Amino acid sequence: MNPLLPNWLRRLFSSRRKVMPRAAGNYELAFMAARARTILWGLRPPSIDVTPVRCASTATVAAVRWQLVRSIGHLNEDLVATQRFGLTAALRVLLEAELKVPLAYTLGYVQQDGQRLCHTPVEGLEQMLRTGIAPGARVSLHAWLTLPSQEVIDVTFWALFPLMCCADERETRALFMHPDQMPGRTYHPQWVGEEFVRRIGVLKEYEGW
């Protein structure tokens, strides 16, 4: 057992796991497991204290929408899809300042209508960490932001899969919702933090605005 793991993460790997004081949702459990995996691989995910208080409201959704329209509203789908890792990292900083809460850069895949989108098995991603990837190789992986409330802000799905997102998501350039409440779509965290995509070489800083 890695001694750097905090106690709440050690319980995920303990055969004598204690009962948690409150029931964690499906996404929260997956997020905690992804953060534990990130630590075990020697990466440094951001710390985040989970809170049951939801952040999405009429005011916060409007504030996020304003930031996104101002920042990426002029960008076309191809550019957003190609630059999704860097754009998500840059928007994390802007949205943290707007919402006044820490946002965790999250990597994994999305499942919708029975399809796994941007999916690479964990074993394949671990191999990328060991050996790297070929220059210019395409990585089947998605990036989004996770709030302490475990709500998700996804700022690039609309560009990657324009036919699979709803009209409101295309218009607002984002999805801002708790994953456990999404009809037909689920988010599956595999890594937490930007260091994974930095290490394999696919995170390019976006400076286009």
N, C-alpha and C positions, 0 to 999 in steps of 0.2 A: 504494500500500500504506500503510495507516495505521501511522505510526511508533510508536503506543502498543501495537500488538499484540506480545505476547511472541513469541520466536522459534519456540516450539513451535506457536503458532497460525498464524504466517506460513507455515509449511510446508504448511498445508492449502490455501493459495491460490497456491502456487508451482508453476510448471510443471516445476521441477527438484527435486521433493520427494525428500528423502533417505529411506532405509529406516529405519524406527523400530527401536530396539533390541529391542522385543518386539512381538508381534502384538497389536494392539488389537481388541477385540470390536466387533460392530456398534453396540451402544449407546454405547460409549465414543467411537467415531468421530462418531456423530451428536451426542453431547453436546459434543464439542470444536468441531464446526462451528456448533452453536447458540451456544456461548459466543463464538466469533469473530464471528458475525453480530451479537450483542448489542453487542460492542465497536465494530464498524464503524458501528453506528447511534448511537453516542455515549452508550450506556447503560453502567452500571458493574456488571457481574456480579461476584459474589464470587470470590475466588481459591480454587482447590481443587487440591490435589496428588493426582493419581490414584495409588492403591496397589492392588496385586494381592491384598492381605490382606482376606478377606471378614469382614464384621462380624456377619452373621446367625448366631446360635447359639441354643441352647435358652434360655440366660440372657438374651441381648439381646432376643430375640423376646418373652419373657415380660415384660421390663421395658417394652418399647414397648407391649405389650398393656395392662399395668397403667396406664400413663400415659393411653392413649386411653380406656379404660373410665372412668377418673376424670374425664377432661376432656370427652369428648363422648359417653360411653355413654348419657347421658340425653336426647340430642338426637334428634329424628325425622329421617327421610330427607329430607323436603322442606327443612328448615332447613339441614342439612349440604350438600345439593346447591346451594341458593341462596347460601350463605355460603362456598362451597368455596375461593375465593381467600383470603379473610381467615382462615378456619380453618386452612388449610395454612400460612399465614405465622405464625400464633400457635403452632401445634404445632411448627413448625421450631425455635423458641426452646426449648420444653420438651424436645423430643427431643434437641437438641444437648447440653443439660445432662445428660440421662440417659445418652446414649451416649458423651459426651466426644469427639465428632468433629464437624467442620463439616458442615452439610447445605446443599446448594444448592437453592434454590427453582427449580423447573424448570417450564417451560410448553411445551405442545405438544399432541399428540393420541395416542390409543390405537387400535390396530387389533386387533380380535378377531373370529374366525370370519368373516374376509373383509370385515368392516365397519370403516370409519373412524369413530371416535367422537370427538366434540368437535373436529372437523377444520375448520380454515380454512387455505387455502393461504398460504404465506409472503407472497405479494404482497398478499393481503387484510389480513394483520396489519401489514405495512409501511404500507399506506394508513391504517390506524387511527392509527399513530404520526404520520403527516403531518397528518391532518385531525381526529383525534379521533372519537368516536362520539356518537350522539344520546343524550340523557338517557334512562335506562331501557332502552337497547338491550341485547339478549341477545348475549353473545359466545360463539361456539362454540370453546371453548378449555379445556384441562384443566391442572391444577396438581398436581405431586407433588414429592417430595424425593429428591435424589440424594446418596448417600454418596461419600466418596473412593474406595471400592471399586467405585463405579458400580452398587451395589445401589440399589434403588428402595424407598421407603416411600410408598405411596399411601393416603392417609387418607380419601378421599371417593369413590372409584370405586364402592364398595358402595352408596352412597346415590344416585348418579347412575344407575347401571345395576344395580339389585338383582337382576334376572333373569339377568344375564350374569356375575355373580361367583359363586364357589364358596361353600359353606356356611361353611367356615372363615374366609373373608374377611369375610363378613357378621358372624360371631360376634366376630372379633377387631377389627373396625372398621378393618382395614388389610391391605394386602399388603406383605410385607417379603421381597424376593427379588431376585436379579440378573436383569435383563430377558432376557439371552441364554439363560436357563434356563427361561423361562416357556412352558409348553405352550399354544399357541393364542392368545397375547396378545403384542403388541409395543408398546413405548413409543417415541415419536418426538419428541425434544426439538426445539423451534424457537427458544426464547429461554431465557436463564438469568438468574435474579434477579427480584426483586419490582418493579423499576423500570418494566417494561413495563406491568403492570396498574395500577400507580400512575398512570402518565402518561395512560393512556386512561380512567382514572376508575372502574375496576370493583373495585379492592381496597378493601374497607371493613374497618376494624379490628374484630375480633370481641372483645367484652368481656362475653360472656354467661355466663362462669363465675367 
